[in-house]
Amino acid sequence: MARKLTSRSQRSKAKKGGRVGRRYIPKRKVCSFCTAKVEAIDYKNPSMLSRYISDRGKIGPRRKTGTCAKHQRALAVAVKRARHLALLPFTPDHIRKSGGVGLREKSFQP
């Protein structure tokens, strides 16, 4: 059962993100796409999409990235499209074998 916040300072700390008693209440994350008023997430921008991918190649959860549900769904679709077109790696092994995203050397030289 949650404790009722009694004093004004405790309520303001809880809103801003701070320590109330023994429990830490983190600052509420705001969707970066909503604040920038992005209408569509572009799959052709791998540098932006890589911010939302873990080092293991997984798409980050909403609670970690702070995206809203609408943009999280669009982000997942954009990441999957970018992976399919080889703009983003599926796993870290793809980075090691190919030498990075977009760093392939030409094997045929005339």
GIQUIHU-V165483 format. One record per pair of residues at least 6 apart in sequence whose C-alpha atoms are under 6 Angstrom apart, sorted by the first residue. I is the first residue (numbers start at 1). J is the second residue. D is the distance in whole Angstrom. If there is no record, write none. Layout:
I_J_D, I_J_D
This chain:
16_27_6, 17_25_5, 17_26_5, 17_27_4, 18_24_6, 18_25_6, 29_66_5, 30_66_6, 31_66_5, 31_67_4, 31_68_6, 43_78_5, 43_82_5, 52_60_5, 53_59_5, 53_60_6, 56_92_6, 57_90_6, 57_91_5, 82_88_6, 83_89_6
